Amino acid sequence: MHAVQDAQYFKQNNNLTPREMATVKLLVKGSKNPSTLYIRFINGRNFDISCSTNLGVDPSKWDNKKANFKNLSTIKDRVKKQAKFEKLKVHVLEAYNDSFMTGDIIDKSWLSDAVSTFFDRPKQEKKLSIQKHFVYYSDFADWWIKNKASKWKTEKNKSLSNRVVSQYESFVKIWREFEGSKHYKIQDLGNEVLDNLTTFMTSKNYATSTTKRHLVRAKFFLARAKTEGIKTDPTYLDRVFVEKEDDDTTHPYLNEKEIDAIYNLDLSHDQSLDNIRDNAIIGLWTGLRISDFNKNLDISNIDEEYIKIKTQKTGAWVTIPLHPQVKSVIKKRHGNLPVKSSNKHFNEQIKIICMLAEIDQKIKGGLVVVDQKTKDKRKVKGMYKKYKLVSSHICRRSFATNLFGQISNRDLMNICGWAKEDMMLHYIKKTKTESADQLKNYWNEKYK
């Protein structure tokens, strides 16, 4: 019915009769304010199509003959709006030429799409209605995690693990805190916004490495949005610089003297502490992650002088020679490994063990504290006794740091299962003073 009325209206207006091979007209019907602005595209006798622009204008300020606003000073931003409509006409003609040469069908739907493209409307929009996750970044991230994460392939036959999905969920939580009530649109997220995100995380005392990982996750969701056909700001691909930590030691390690102090502790009075200590010794002298030495490692992995194990996180096979202290732990337990515990229990007890071993010099580091209101975890930098900063991560970090420079980088990488040297260097945590002392000792030995 509406199509017939539109055809009759266009026919009754002689000024709208096509006089050129290809003509774009903008017009309003009736006197109601506001009235819908229509676009009509005519190409001789080939076609005469029209559709709504979904814009509303005041008919008393519109000139159908000029197909634009009248030259009235009462129209706000008149020149800017007039220029926009002239650009719309040019856009439709250019889009027609492109579509004609590629064999596209030119009809009402095509014209509607051309108008939507010009006004930068989302591709997924239908009848001015669109689901929020196709527009807003945080909603898209939530939607993707819920609907796509389980199908996302990291390898040929492997999808995202629950652990990695949890990390993406943690990022979205941080993002929502960052954006507050602003609710960023996907298409507005470029380099500048991502730079503001890293500044925000630095202000919240997130470690540099943590900020960098979340920045990668922020870009990951933008890449996924792009594959869904959502418009993105190409500058999100530009490099974003993350402020580096300003000092030596935010991630401590245990030197060999401190490891010996832990090994020589008499913990026969407490079986739980004794088990944790022995598991820690294995971790400190194998470089295995806690997921391996505290769960995955079995006595069947030990063959005479070596541990041979497939690591849980990466699936890489590693071969590690048995350190004398590791041999002693196994011999003490009559050929068995110490009893395993939960990661939480290990992290709590290893602090007590290090305190008993008097590893209590004050160093600069970050202590994780929990906000009692929000329950969010934050790392607060300051000077703390070293044992307070110890957790399971210190095992792999200490192994790499103590052996760095003692064996070749390639051998250390093979033993720990690192594919790239920069991954290994990430674990090396000697302070500048310790490095200077090492050079000092070398010179003393050379020139004595």
Secondary structure, 3 states (H helix, E strand, C coil): CHHHHHHHHHHHCHHHCCCCCCEEEEEECCCCCCEEEEEEEEECCCEEEEEEEEEEECHHHEECCCCEECCCCCCCCHHHHHHHHHHHHHHHHHHHHHHHHCCCCCCHHHHHHHHHHHCCCCCCCECCECCHHHCEHHHHHHHHHHHCHHHCEEECCEECCHHHHHHHHHHHHHHHHHHCCCCCEHHHCCHHHHHHHHHHHHHCCCCHHHHHHHHHHHHHHHHHHHHCCCCCCHHHHCCCCCCCCCCCCCCCCCCHHHHHHHHCCCCCCCHHHHHHHHHHHHHHCCCCCHHHHHHHCCHHHEECCEEEEECCCCCCEEEEECCHHHHHHHHHCCCCCCCCCCHHHHHHHHHHHHHHCCCCCEEEEEEEEECCCCCCEEEEEEEEEHHHHCCCHHHHHHHHHHHECCECHHHHHHHHCCCCHHHHHCCCCCCHHHHHHHHHHHHHHHHC
